[in-house]
């Protein structure tokens, strides 16, 4: 177990409106959890609670990860930062007291953006910028990586590259991943489990279980090939 939430309640103090109510779940080390739910359901609030940015009114959050890597949602202002890629990562290294000069090179190479070291952030595409931010989050070798809508502002080709890299981090490096997602297909393909937020609370389920639940409630369609892939993977994992 790397993370556990027990009976967590949260409401923003300015309006006292309940956002999350009696949320409980456990994340095992090495999992890939996608958090899904409607807009405004509390997905980003949930990860801010996990990160300690917000504090619950009730309940307990226990995290065994010594360091958490965090990549927030992309905002247009990120492209306007007057920094090069290397300057961004070097600033993070100072904050984390990382002295290795090789750390920046290795982190960028891992995400396939080693050739962008001297580029200004504003000159990068959405996909390149997101990979740079993930490189930044991986400094210090976190055991838990939290991503908030990682494919926002990334084109289709960039999304395919991005999720391939994230999946490799999970499988090859053993990093536990929690991702707030609006990209349903990516969540279904990559996740070991889905945390579905609905009506202020939520539950963990398999991707296949979520597909059945989501199709039944939202009457949406998902490519049958994706469902078959998920079913085959889950069958293999149970063997």
C-alpha positions as CSV (number, residue, x, y, z in Angstrom):
1,X,0.0,0.0,0.0
2,X,1.3,3.4,-1.0
3,X,-1.8,5.5,-0.3
4,X,-4.9,5.2,1.7
5,X,-7.9,7.5,2.2
6,X,-10.4,6.7,5.0
7,X,-13.8,8.4,5.2
8,X,-12.6,11.7,3.8
9,X,-15.0,14.7,3.7
10,X,-14.3,18.1,2.1
11,X,-16.1,21.4,1.5
12,X,-14.6,24.7,0.5
13,X,-14.8,27.1,3.4
14,X,-16.0,30.1,1.4
15,X,-19.3,28.5,0.4
16,X,-19.4,25.4,2.7
17,X,-20.7,23.4,-0.3
18,X,-19.8,19.7,0.1
19,X,-17.5,18.5,-2.6
20,X,-16.5,15.1,-1.4
21,X,-18.3,12.9,1.1
22,X,-17.1,9.8,2.8
23,X,-14.4,8.9,0.2
24,X,-12.4,5.8,1.0
25,X,-9.9,3.8,-1.2
26,X,-6.5,2.3,-1.1
27,X,-3.8,2.5,-3.8
28,X,-1.4,-0.4,-3.9
29,X,2.2,0.2,-4.9
30,X,2.7,-0.2,-8.6
31,X,-0.9,0.6,-9.5
32,X,-2.1,2.9,-12.3
33,X,-5.3,4.6,-11.1
34,X,-7.3,6.8,-13.4
35,X,-9.8,9.2,-11.6
36,X,-12.9,9.7,-13.7
37,X,-16.1,11.7,-13.2
38,X,-18.2,14.5,-14.5
39,X,-16.9,18.1,-14.7
40,X,-17.1,19.6,-11.2
41,X,-17.3,16.2,-9.5
42,X,-14.3,16.9,-7.3
43,X,-11.5,15.1,-9.2
44,X,-8.9,17.9,-8.9
45,X,-10.0,18.6,-5.3
46,X,-9.3,14.9,-4.5
47,X,-5.7,15.0,-5.8
48,X,-5.1,18.3,-4.0
49,X,-6.2,16.6,-0.8
50,X,-3.8,13.7,-1.5
51,X,-0.9,16.2,-2.2
52,X,-1.7,18.1,1.1
53,X,-2.6,21.3,-0.7
54,X,-6.0,21.0,0.9
55,X,-6.9,19.5,4.2
56,X,-10.0,17.3,4.8
57,X,-12.7,18.4,7.2
58,X,-13.0,14.8,8.4
59,X,-11.2,11.6,7.7
60,X,-7.6,10.5,7.2
61,X,-5.1,10.4,4.3
62,X,-2.0,8.3,4.7
63,X,0.8,8.3,2.1
64,X,3.9,6.2,2.3
65,X,5.7,7.8,-0.7
66,X,8.7,9.9,0.5
67,X,8.3,12.1,-2.5
68,X,5.3,12.7,-4.9
69,X,5.8,13.9,-8.4
70,X,3.0,16.2,-9.5
71,X,2.0,17.6,-13.0
72,X,-0.9,20.0,-12.8
73,X,-3.3,20.9,-15.6
74,X,-1.6,22.8,-18.4
75,X,-2.6,26.5,-18.5
76,X,-1.8,29.1,-21.3
77,X,0.4,31.0,-18.9
78,X,2.8,28.0,-18.8
79,X,3.8,28.8,-22.3
80,X,4.7,32.4,-21.3
81,X,7.3,31.5,-18.7
82,X,10.6,33.2,-19.7
83,X,12.6,30.1,-19.0
84,X,14.5,27.4,-21.0
85,X,13.8,23.8,-20.3
86,X,17.1,23.4,-18.5
87,X,16.5,26.5,-16.3
88,X,13.1,25.1,-15.3
89,X,14.6,21.7,-14.2
90,X,17.6,23.3,-12.6
91,X,15.4,25.4,-10.4
92,X,13.5,22.3,-9.3
93,X,16.8,20.5,-8.6
94,X,17.8,23.4,-6.3
95,X,14.5,23.1,-4.4
96,X,15.0,19.4,-4.0
97,X,18.7,19.7,-3.1
98,X,19.7,17.5,-6.1
99,X,23.3,18.2,-7.0
100,X,23.8,15.7,-9.8
101,X,24.3,17.5,-13.2
102,X,23.2,14.3,-14.9
103,X,19.8,14.3,-13.3
104,X,18.4,16.9,-15.8
105,X,19.8,15.1,-18.8
106,X,18.5,11.7,-17.6
107,X,15.0,13.0,-16.8
108,X,14.6,14.7,-20.2
109,X,16.0,11.7,-22.1
110,X,13.5,9.4,-20.3
111,X,10.6,11.5,-21.7
112,X,12.2,11.9,-25.2
113,X,12.8,15.6,-25.0
114,X,16.6,15.6,-24.4
115,X,17.1,17.7,-27.5
116,X,14.9,20.5,-26.1
117,X,17.1,21.3,-23.2
118,X,18.0,24.8,-24.4
119,X,14.5,25.6,-25.9
120,X,12.3,28.3,-24.3
121,X,9.1,26.8,-22.8
122,X,7.0,29.0,-25.1
123,X,8.5,27.5,-28.2
124,X,7.4,23.9,-27.4
125,X,4.3,22.2,-28.6
126,X,1.7,21.1,-26.0
127,X,2.9,17.5,-26.0
128,X,6.5,18.5,-25.7
129,X,5.7,20.9,-22.8
130,X,3.8,18.2,-21.0
131,X,6.7,15.8,-21.3
132,X,9.0,18.5,-19.9
133,X,6.7,18.9,-16.9
134,X,6.7,15.1,-16.4
135,X,10.5,15.2,-16.5
136,X,10.5,17.9,-13.9
137,X,8.1,15.8,-11.7
138,X,10.4,12.8,-12.0
139,X,13.4,14.6,-10.5
140,X,14.1,13.1,-7.1
141,X,12.8,9.7,-8.3
142,X,9.3,9.8,-6.8
143,X,7.5,6.5,-6.2
144,X,4.1,8.2,-6.8
145,X,3.3,10.3,-9.8
146,X,0.1,12.3,-9.9
147,X,-1.1,13.8,-13.2
148,X,-4.0,16.2,-13.6
149,X,-5.6,15.7,-17.1
150,X,-2.2,15.0,-18.8
151,X,-3.5,15.2,-22.4
152,X,-5.0,18.7,-22.1
153,X,-3.7,21.0,-24.9
154,X,-1.9,18.0,-26.6
155,X,-2.8,17.0,-30.1
156,X,-3.8,13.4,-31.1
157,X,-0.4,12.3,-32.2
158,X,1.2,13.9,-29.1
159,X,-1.3,12.1,-26.9
160,X,-0.4,8.7,-28.3
161,X,3.3,9.5,-27.6
162,X,2.6,10.8,-24.2
163,X,0.5,7.9,-23.0
164,X,3.0,5.4,-24.4
165,X,5.7,7.1,-22.2
166,X,3.5,7.2,-19.1
167,X,2.6,3.6,-19.5
168,X,6.3,2.7,-19.8
169,X,7.1,4.7,-16.6
170,X,4.5,2.6,-14.9
171,X,5.5,-0.8,-16.3
172,X,9.2,-0.5,-16.7
173,X,10.0,1.8,-13.8
174,X,7.3,0.6,-11.4
175,X,6.1,4.1,-10.6
176,X,2.6,4.2,-9.1
177,X,0.5,6.6,-11.2
178,X,-2.7,8.4,-10.3
179,X,-4.2,10.4,-13.2
180,X,-7.2,12.6,-13.3
181,X,-8.6,11.9,-16.8
182,X,-11.0,13.2,-19.3
183,X,-9.5,11.0,-22.0
184,X,-11.7,7.9,-21.5
185,X,-9.9,5.7,-24.0
186,X,-6.5,6.3,-22.5
187,X,-7.8,5.6,-19.1
188,X,-9.4,2.3,-20.2
189,X,-6.2,1.2,-22.0
190,X,-3.6,2.1,-19.4
191,X,-5.2,1.8,-16.0
192,X,-5.1,-1.1,-13.6
193,X,-8.1,0.4,-11.8
194,X,-10.5,3.2,-12.2
195,X,-11.7,5.4,-9.3
196,X,-15.1,6.7,-10.4
197,X,-16.4,9.8,-8.6
198,X,-20.1,10.2,-8.6
199,X,-22.5,12.1,-6.3
200,X,-19.6,13.3,-4.0
201,X,-18.2,9.9,-3.3
202,X,-16.5,7.2,-5.4
203,X,-15.4,3.6,-5.8
204,X,-12.6,1.6,-7.3
205,X,-13.3,-0.8,-10.1
206,X,-11.6,-2.5,-13.0
207,X,-11.6,-0.8,-16.4
208,X,-14.0,-3.4,-17.7
209,X,-16.4,-2.9,-14.8
210,X,-16.2,0.9,-15.4
211,X,-16.9,0.4,-19.1
212,X,-20.1,-1.5,-18.3
213,X,-21.2,1.0,-15.7
214,X,-20.4,4.0,-17.8
215,X,-22.1,2.6,-20.9
216,X,-25.2,1.7,-18.9
217,X,-25.5,5.1,-17.2
218,X,-24.3,7.6,-19.9
219,X,-25.4,5.6,-22.9
220,X,-22.1,6.3,-24.6
221,X,-20.1,4.0,-27.0
222,X,-16.5,2.9,-26.7
223,X,-14.7,1.2,-29.5
224,X,-15.2,-2.6,-29.1
225,X,-11.5,-3.2,-29.8
226,X,-10.6,-1.3,-26.7
227,X,-13.1,-3.3,-24.6
228,X,-11.6,-6.6,-26.1
229,X,-8.1,-5.4,-25.3
230,X,-9.1,-4.6,-21.7
231,X,-10.8,-8.0,-21.2
232,X,-7.8,-9.9,-22.6
233,X,-5.4,-8.0,-20.3
234,X,-7.5,-8.5,-17.2
235,X,-7.8,-12.3,-18.0
236,X,-4.0,-12.5,-18.4
237,X,-3.4,-10.6,-15.1
238,X,-5.6,-13.0,-13.2
239,X,-3.6,-16.0,-14.4
